[in-house]
């Protein structure tokens, strides 16, 4: 019984933010069918982040589907002790390109749009980001997720190169 309560507490600390709600139409035989598309980002501010999309005939249904989709695509990222990323990295999704660089302590999240939301919900507090190519918020959010997914820690890099950790510095 206690395990269920702990699991519920873990699920409750997910924070979700709606990045975009768009009204989309589909042309059918009888005319136009309206529906809504919601882009959501969920994160626990401890290194786990997910981006999801939901489509439904009402906004609330689209948001619920978006949350479910985001929970399916959760990624765990490595954070440094200063709540930054270990090294500079680029990400890509569609035409959207993103450049992420670790930043000095106290500089904050220097980013805009969906990129800022993703980084804040991931728990990153010191970073510099630049969106290149596209202004599409869904593709930019997915590009950030792509970049964060490809981050490597120092122990992982030392293991793949078959060298000692102190030789890496």
Buried (B, 14 or more C-beta within 10 A) or exposed (E): EEEEEEEEEEEEEBEBBBBBBEEEEEEEEEEEEEBBBBBBBBBBBEBBBBBBBBBBEEBEBBBBBBBEBBBEBBBEBBBBEBBBBBBEBBBBBEEBBBBBBBBEEEEEBBBEBBBBBBBBBBBBBBBBBBBEBBEBBBBBBBBBBBBBBEBEBBEEBBEEEEEEEEEEE
